[in-house]
Amino acid sequence: MSTFQSNINNRSNTQLLFLGLLLSMLVGIIGGLLTDTIVLFALPAVFLLAYITIVDFRKVFYLLLVMLPLSTEVELPGGFATDLPSEPLMLLLTGVFLVYGLYHGRRLNVAFLKHPLTVLLLLHIGWIAVTTLQSEQFIFSFKFLLAKIWYVVTFYFLAGYLLKIEKNIRTFFWCVFSSLLFTVLIILVRHAVVGFSFEEVNFVLKPFYRNHVSYASLLVLFFPYLWYAPTWHKRYSFTWWLLVACIVLFLVATYFTYTRAAYASLVIAAVVYFIIRLRLMKVAICGALIIGVLGIAHVTTNNKYLDFAPDYNKTITHKKFDNLLEATGKGEDISTMERVYRWVAGFFMVKEHPYFGFGPGNFYSFYKPYTVTSFTTYVSDNPEQSGVHSYFLMTAIEQGIIGLLIFIALCCATLLLGEKLYHQTKDQSKRHLILMATLSIVIIDSILLINDMVETDKVGSFFFMAMAILVRIDLKSNQEI
């Protein structure tokens, strides 16, 4: 009887879907032609998305994962920008998950909300809210806060709910991998046509990636997942060979991004792998923090930072990668020295507003008066309105020293959790999952030293999902003990 009733319900749902699609197509086509509004032609897709969201929003989450490498940045009026179609899907999933939480709260794992990493993340969001209220430009900061919320809800809380077991994480991998591989193949072919020119690298990435740093960052942060994915399959099987070949392909693609931060992050991840194996994460973190503090103290004492001022006439854009590497060593690379120009301004900004900062999203609006002319380069007019090129410094500028300390604590706690889980877990497959997530976080943290990309869908999404995966594994391990 229940099977018969189920068949009736399935048939009814299919008929409802068919009629809804037919009606939306008619309204979209007729309305679009009569009003000359192209947007109405997308009505069937909107209806289908709404239907799938109501029936099973997990499919929309996996659709979002597929879209992450394919999404493109679109400028909006008023100086705002969005990523299409990923950001609207995030907003949709945030609303759906919040409603789901209200109606089915008992199904959600309360332990996930109480986990120390979750508490630190909520403290991070809470401090952003506090600094938003103190912001020099409230509207920009409030938009930043909203975007942060739907990133965290979608890629941490929803991902933590859905990526519960290895099967779900494998689905996550294949969703991202399939579309990322698609973009890699297209970009490599387009790049080959122009002889893998360093000068043309940003052009061949369109429309998928804003620039070569965004592309390279996604390649390297996803590399730990790709590195361990072959272990899911029988050695020398077709899928195993495909994944092994793609490891080589992704390394080649990474090389042709000509992104020094990406190269360095892979090396750092390899070193951290041995740090984890040797249980040296606490020592490594303390050492890194001490070196950072001593370095800052050294360059700020007696205005010693002025010794690093570039020669304006020699600090130029280089059209060949080997020339760029040579110029980097001499302090004559324009991208590196422009970073220094903004870092110097950033330190003066932190000194001006050390507690609450200038407000989230407000660096560009206020940094010019704090710059030092000795560090000016040919691109210091900053027509792209880009940031300070260091997420840690950006956090201190916009959220104050307290905000920086909270974010550093979040990053350190994540790495320490990864090391703890690795040695606590005896199952080899689960260890691979832990290394996937932890080394991805290491790579992202490395990139954030000289870039500010947590608020981008190509990087921030994986930052929060890796954290969610580690928390899920930790909770499951505690249940098994």
Buried (B, 14 or more C-beta within 10 A) or exposed (E): EEEEEEEEEEEEEEEEBEEBBEEBBEBBBEBBEEEEEEEBBEBBEEBBBBBBBEEEBBEBBBBBBBBBBBBBBEEEEEEEEBBBBBBBBBBBBBEBBBEBBEEEEEEBBEEBEEBEBBEBBEBBBEBBBBBBEBBBBEEBBBBBBEBBBBBBBBBBBBBBBBBBEBEBBBBBBEBBBEBBBBBBEEBBEBBEEEEBBBEBBBEBBEEBBBBBBBBBBBBBBBBBBBBBBBEBBEEEEEEBEEBBEBBEBBBEBBBBBBBBBBBBBBEBBEEBBEBBEEEBBEEBBEEEEEEEEEEEEEBEEEEEBEEBBBEBEEBBEBEEBEBBEEBBEEBBBBBBBBBBBBBBBBBBBBEEBEEBBBBBBBBBBBBEEBBBEEBBBEBBEBEEEBBBBBBBBBBBBBBBBBBBBBBBEBBBBBBBBBBBBBEBBEEEEBBBBBBBBBBBBBBBBBBBBBBBBBBBBBBBBBBBBBBBBBBBBBBBBEEEE
